[in-house]
Amino acid sequence: MNLLNTVLGMDNQSPEVLTSAEAFAAIAVVAVTPDGLLSEQQVLNISSVLSRIKLFNTYSEDAINQLLEKILGILKHDGFNALFNAAKESLSPELREVAFAVAADFVLAEAVVTEEEKNFLNDLSHALGIQYENAIKILQVLMLKNQR
């Protein structure tokens, strides 16, 4: 975070308008890492998931990696809130439930879901305007998918 941005109240401003694809990828990234630090395996996991989504079927592996680099750059430079706000404002309505499901799948794939992650999913569902009943159905399916 930039100290001057904090003093001027600019920390939570959106850095720019994102494309729907960038916004979708940003939701996936913030679900995996709030600080922008991704392991090589996490980058591969996100790339793999994105490449299987219709929105990204014309993206090459290099294009997906460039998109992720841009998203991580925004996260590191402008912070979590700015990226999250830009993503929720830019994500098209028809992709909101899908983006929530992908983010939730990343979170629920972990052995232990922290209170912070639970709060993130709750906040994400509200921010994306997902109806409570639909969010519950998505989470129930993902809980079944991720059972050990």
Secondary structure as GFF3:
##gff-version 3
##sequence-region A 1 148
A	DSSP	alpha_helix	3	7	.	.	.	ID=ss1
A	DSSP	alpha_helix	20	32	.	.	.	ID=ss2
A	DSSP	alpha_helix	40	51	.	.	.	ID=ss3
A	DSSP	three_ten_helix	54	56	.	.	.	ID=ss4
A	DSSP	alpha_helix	61	78	.	.	.	ID=ss5
A	DSSP	alpha_helix	80	90	.	.	.	ID=ss6
A	DSSP	three_ten_helix	93	95	.	.	.	ID=ss7
A	DSSP	alpha_helix	96	108	.	.	.	ID=ss8
A	DSSP	alpha_helix	115	127	.	.	.	ID=ss9
A	DSSP	alpha_helix	132	145	.	.	.	ID=ss10
###
